[in-house]
């Protein structure tokens, strides 16, 4: 069973909806992801629009696609995963400390 990506987000009050929800990623997790060693990876045709497949390849779990989206500041996932786009893939050992 995987770890929910929401585990790494702080709970905040949404005044418009009048309930708690997950807000921004905690600063310690941001720092860890942004300072981790990484490799540059060129997205192949077989992974076009499929960050889940890339996450499975590197982290052994497709649910960790959000790490790739976050670290590469991809606002239009999955469309941002274009063929030949170079993305940063954080070291799996660092990611292993999160999960």
Buried (B, 14 or more C-beta within 10 A) or exposed (E): EEEEBEEBBEEEEEEEEEEEEBEEBEEEBBEBBEEBEBEEBEBEEEBBBBBBBBBBBBBEBBBBBBBBBBBBEBEEBBEBBEEEBEBBBBEEEBBEEBB
